[in-house]
């Protein structure tokens, strides 16, 4: 069994209203000096088997088909 973490973030230049709202909230809570907040998603997966190459290919396909909107989002995969 392998564990994988997929991190999905918005591409540079894509408007991030949720990140902007978080930035404003942090400022209103007194956390000055915080700027350009970007938010994203993290998926932790357990993959059966021991074939690392197949697991990476399967996870990439999952990202391309479901986990990330590749038009506006980037993703990275960390496999343990």
Phi, psi and omega in degrees: 000131177246153176246141180227148173236125177251125177248125182244127178226157177290145176292153176301139179091349178271129180302134181237081183297327179292319176298320178296320178295319178296317178302314178296319180295319178298318179297316180292339176273003176094008178271084182283156176085005177264126181219161176053059178280131175238137179249160181208197181228149175232132177241125173257125184237146169250125184246126178285151178102179182232004181276099185298320181296316178294317179300314179298317179296317179296317181293320177300317178297320177300317179296314183294327185266333188217310192288331181230143171269096191292352174289321184239355184234148170257160174219154173227150184238129172240121184244126179257000000 
